[in-house]
Amino acid sequence: MKLLKWIKTGIVGAAILISTTAAAQDGTRPLHITLDDAVRIALGDNPTIKVADMEIRRVDYSKKSAWYALIPNVEGTAQYAKYLKPATMSLAGMLIELPTDFNATAGLSASLPLFAPALWHNIKLTTLEMQSAVEKARASRITLRNEVEKAYYNILVAQDSYKTLQDGYALAKQNMETAKKAYDLGLVAAYDYLSAEVQVKNLEPTLLQTENGIEQAKMYLKVLIGIDAVLAIEVTNTLADFEANIVTMGSLDELLLENNSDLRQLDIQKKQLDRSLLLQRSQRIPTFAAFANYTYAGTGNKAGYSFMDPTQWNPATTSWFSQGLIGGFQLNVPITSIFTLSAKEKQLKIQRTALGIQRGYARDGLRVQAVSALNNMNKAVQQVDAAKQSVELSDTAYSIASKRYENGMGTILELQNAALAVTQAKLSYHQAISDYLSSKADLEKLLGVEPTELREIETIN
């Protein structure tokens, strides 16, 4: 399954890379990105994810290193010593120079732990360290997915708001043209025309500000997903595309919080403290190991007269001999170190108790956040329904106000208020959808929904 996911991710990544390269070569054509594309690109190119994956590889090597401690440890040694000044020997009151020229030794030793509980606990600790690294990488992916989704939604709400403001600007200009015609015919006072023109001018700075907000939101998304800042991008969705996903959620099941990455990391930390405590206790236990040692040595003598018989000349000689192969067992019994180990055990027990309190506090806080996000989602559902009705009513009210003004029965203020109500209703509608999607993204982060799933929360009922 993992291989299949990697293949799919590779195909998608290659397609996106080709599109990105083509878009970079043609500066006039922006890169079109969906929400799923943005998340996939970020998971592949974001530096935080790359660092987390490298940490997993580092811990994997640490785990292998711990296992290597169980295999026989073989070491070879060699030494060569040259006499820079002849060695001397005192014999019958005489100082005699020895013909020794050099000494050389070579050895081979091997050891194998037969009973060492600390080694097994250390291996278990590296296994937990690997779990911690994997969970931290998972947390990084979940957090990044949350940030990318919310950045994408910010672009959508900014773009939809900009389109709504453009529609409002068009209505304001239409009102201005209607007032101008009535003024030219002498049906209304100059105030109506000037008031309508002021409303048009007041909307222009807001349009420019919203347009700038869209570019800033896109820039932030490009930073998150690792796309070149100079590359133009276009999101292919609107907030209305996600309206079908807006549903009222039920109560929150507390068991769902067990997948929260913060809680899972605290659980792993508790297991690490438990294992560290066992490791400290195991160091009180004697260790038993087997060993073997083989040494080969040699001595070289210079040519010269024998000090035993000055008339006899001895040629240069080199003698090599073996000190033999020895083997046996070694027992190490800790005695005075148990006092230090006892103090360390007490430290670990205090840390474990404090961690339990911290986890309970964190769980309560996460539950409050999850319930708040769930309530915000349900509140946003009601706001979306109310905003949709408000849009329909405001459109009807504007049509009535426009007819009344054209027939000379209404005022310019009534017409402007009706147009403003249409714009505000549409903005509220878009904001309500954005609030629901942002709260949903936060809830998924709290519940620890994997970013590779890219699915709705179906386990809440």
N, C-alpha and C positions, 0 to 999 in steps of 0.2 A: 504493500500500500504506500509506504514511504517513497519507494522508487518511482511509483506511478505519479505521486504528487510532485516529486522533483522533476520528472520529465515534463509534466504539464506546466510547472512553473518556468522551466527552461524554455519551453516553446513560447509561452506568453512573454517572457523577458526578451527573447530574441526578436519577437514581433514588435515589441515596444521599442527595442533598441534600433531596429531598422526604421521605424516610424520617426524616432527622435533624430536619427542621422539625416533622413530625408528632409525633415522639417528644418534642421539646422542649415542644410545646404540651400534651402529655399526659404529665405527670411520672411516671405510674405504668407507662408502657409503655417498656421499654428498647429500645435500638437493637441489632438482631441483626447481627453482623458475621462474615463468613467470613474466612479467611486472605487470599484473593484480594482481597476488598473492602478489607481493612486496608491492603494494599500499594497498591492503586489510590488510595485516599483520601490516603495519605501522599505518593505521587508527585505529587498534584495540589495539596495544601495545605501541605506542609512548607516552612517558610521557607528552608531550605538549598537546596532544589530551585529555588525561585523566584529566589534570588540567583544560582545557577549559570546559569539561563536568561537573566537580565538581563546577566550577564557575556558570554554569547555575543552578545547584541545589541550590547553596547558594542564588542566586538572587531570585529563586522561593520562598524560605522561607521568604526573605525580602518582597516580594510582598504579601504573605499571612499575614505577620505581619501588613502591612499597612491596609489591609482589616479588620483585627481584631479591629482596632481603631473605626470602625463604630458600633460595637455591644456594648450593655451596659457594663459598667465597674463596677464590683462589688468587694468591698473590705471589709474584716472583720478585726476588731482590738480587742485586749484584753489587759488588764493591771491589775496587782496585785501589791499592795504596802503594805508592812509590816512595822509597826511602831517599829523601833529598840529602840526608846526612847519614853516614853509616851508623848503624846501631852498635853500641859498645857493651862490654860485659867485664865485670871485675872478677878476676880469678887470681888467687894467691898474691894479692896486692898489686896485681898488674891489670891495666886497662886494655882490654883486647877488643879490636874492631871485629864485628860479626860480618860475614859475607852476604847477609840477607839483602836482596835487591828490591823485592816487592812481595806483597801479600795480596791474594785475591780470593774472594768467596762468592758463591752463588747459591741461592736457596729458593725453595718452593714450599709454600705453606697453604693449607686448605682448612676451612672451618665450616661446620654445618650446624645450625641451631636445631636441636632435637626437641627441646621444650622451652618455648619462649612466648608466653601468652601475650606479652606486650606487642609482639609483631602482628599477631592476628587482630588485636584491637586497633592497631595502627592502620591495617588494611581496611577494616570496617570504617574507620574515620575517613579514609580517602574515598570510599564508596559514597559516604554521606556528603563529602565535599563535591563529588561529581553531581549528586542530586541537587545540591544547592546551586551549583553553576548552571545546571539545566533549568532550574526554576527561575533563576535570575534572568536567564535569556528569554524564558517564556514571559516573564513580567515585562521585559523590555519590548517584546513584540506586542503585548497587549496594550501597553502604554502608548506605543507608537501608533498602533491602529486607532486608538482613541483620539490622539492628536490629529492624525490625518483626516479622520472622519469629520471631526468638528471644524477643521480648517476648510474642508470641502463644503460643509454645510454653510459656513460663513460666506464663502464665495456665492453659493446659490442664493442665500437671503439677500446679499448685496446686489446681485444681478437682478433678481426678481423685484427688489425694491426700486432699483434704478428704472426698470421697465414700468413699474407702477407710477413712479414720479414722472416719467416721460408721458404716460397717458394723462396724468393730472396736468402736466404742462400743456398738453394738446387741448384739454378741456378749458384750461384758463385762456389759451389763445382763442379758442372758439368763442368763449364768453366775451373776450375783448372785441372780436370781430362783430359779434351780435350787438354789443353796446355801441360800437362805433357806427354801425349802420343806423341804429335807432337815434344816435346823437346827430348824425348827418341829416336825418329826416326831421329833426327837431322834436322827436318824441320823448327824449329823456334829457336830463341835464348833463353838463360836462363832467360832473362828479362820477357818474356811472362809468363813463369811458375811462377816466383817469384811474378810478379805483380798480377796474379790470386790468388796466395796463400795469399798475403797481403790483398786482398779484402775479402777473407773468414774470416781472422782473425779480420778484422775491423768490421765485422757484429756481431761477438759473443758478445761484450759488449752491443751492442744495444739490442740484444735478451734478455740478462739477465736484462737489465734495464726495458724493456717492460714487462717482466714476473713479475718483482717486482711491476710495476705499476698496473698490473691486481690485484694482491693481495691487494694492498692498496685501490683500487677502491671497491673491494669486502668488505673490512673491513669497509669502510665508509657506504656502503649500509646496512651492518649488524647493524651498530650503529643506522641508521635512522629507520629501521623497528623493532629494538628491539630484534634481534636474538643474541644468545650467540656468542661471538667473536671466540671461539674455534671450533664452528660448521662449517664444510665445506659446501659451497654452490656452485651451478652451475647454471648459467642463461641458459635458454633453447632456447633463440632466438639468431638471428644474425641480423646485420644491414640490410641485404638483405631482411629479413622478413617484414621490414617496408617500403620497397621501393614502394610498391603498394599504400601507403598512401600519397606519395609525389605528390602533384598537385599544379598548379599555383593558387594563391589566388587572388581575386578581391579587390576592394577598401573597406576600413573599414567604417562601418556604425557607426556614433558617438553614436547612441542610445545604442549600445552594451556595451559601457563603463559604463552605468548606473548600471550594475551588478558588477562592480568592488567593491571589499570589502572595500577598503580605502574610496571610495566615499560614499558608503552606511553607513559606520561608521560616516563620517562627517555629513551626512544627519540626522542620529539619534542624534548626538550631537547638531545639530541645533534645533531639536524638543525638546530636553531636556532643552536647554536654553530658548526656547519659553515657555515651561511649567513652568520652574523655575521663569520666569518673571511674569507669571500669578499667581504663588504661592505667590510671594512677594506682588503683588497687592492685592491678596485676604486677606492678613494679615492686611490690613487697614480696612476691613469690620468687623463690630461687629459679635460676635459669640453668639449663643443661645443654651442653654443646659438645660435638665431637671435633677433633682436630688432628692434623697430620703435618709433619715437617720433614723436609729433606734438605741437607746442606752439603755442598761440594766446595772444597777449599784447596788452595795451592800456595806454595812459597817458591820464590826464585832466588838463587844464590849467585853471586858474582864469582868469576874465576879468580883464584889467588891461592896463596899458601895456607895450608891448614894451621889454625892456631894451636892444635894439639901437637902437630909435628911440623915445625917451620921448614923442614927440608922437603916436605911433600907438597906438590902442586895439585890443586883440585880444579878441574875444569868447571865452567858455568853449568849449573844444573837447575832443573825445575821439578819440584815434587808436587803431585796432585793426590789428594786423598778425600775420601768421603767420610763424613761424620755420621752417616747412616740415616735411615728412615725411621722416624718415630711417630707414634700415633697414640691417641688416648682420648680421655673425656675430661671436660672441665665443668665444674659446678660453681656458680656464683651465688652467694647468699647475701642479700642486703641486710645490714645491721643498723648502722647509725642513720642511714638515709630515710628510714621509716618515719622519723620525726618530720622531715621536710615534706615527705609525701602526704602525711596526715594533714598538714596545714594546707596543702594544695587541694586536697579532697574537700575540706571545709569551704574553701573559696568556690569550688565548682558547685557545691550544694547550694550556696547562697545565690550564685548566678542562675541556677536552675529554678529556684523559688521565685526570683525576681522576673525571670522570663515567663513563668506561668502567670504572674500578675499582669505583665505587659500584654500577653496574648489575650487575656480576658478583657482588658481595657480596649485593646485594638478591635476585638470582635464586636464589642458593644458599639464602638464608634462607627465601624463599617456597617453595622445593621442600621444605625440611624441614617447614615448616608444613603444606603440602599432604599430604605423606606421613603426618604425624602425624594430620591430620584423617581421612585415609583409613583409617588403622589404628584410630582411635577408632570409626569407623563399623562396621568389620568386627568389632571387639570388642563393640560394642553389639548387633550381630546375634546373637552367641553369648549375650550376657547376656539378650536378649529371649527366646530359645528356652529358656534355663535357667530364667528367671523364670516362664515359662508352665508349665513342668513343675513348678516349685516351688509355684505356686499350686494346681495340681491335687492334688499330693501333700499340701499343707498342709490343703486342704479335706477330703481323705479322713482325714488324721490327726486333724483336729478332730472329725469325725463319730465316729470310734472313741473318742477321749478323752471325748466327751460321753456316749456310751453307757456307757462304763466307769464314769464318775462317777455317772451316774443309777442304775446297778446296784450301786453301792457298791464297785466294784473298783478305781477310780482315785482320785487325790487332786486337790484343788483346784489345787495347783501344776501338775500335769500338764495340767489343763484350761486354765489360764491361759496356759501356755507354748504350747499348741496354738493358742489364739486369737491370741496375739501373733505366732506364726509365719505365720498366714494374713494378718494385716495387713502384716507385713514383706515377705512374698512379693509381695503386690499393689503395695506401694510400690516395691519393686525393679523390678517389671515396668514400671510407669509411668515410673520414672526411666531405665530402659534405653531406652525409646522416645524419651524427651526427649533423652537424650544422642546418640542416632543422628541425630535431626532437627537438633539444634544443630550437630553436627559436619558434617552435610550442608550446612547453610546456610553455615558457615565455608568449606567446600571450594568451594562455588559462588562465594563472594566472591573467593577466591584465584584461581579459574579465570576470573574475569571474566564470569560468566554474566549476560546482560542481564536486568534485572528484568521487562521487558515480555514475556519468553519464558514465565516461570512454568512451567517444564518440568523433567522429570527430567534428570539428567546421563546422556545416552545415549552420549556419545563416549568414556566410560571403559569399557574391556572387559578 
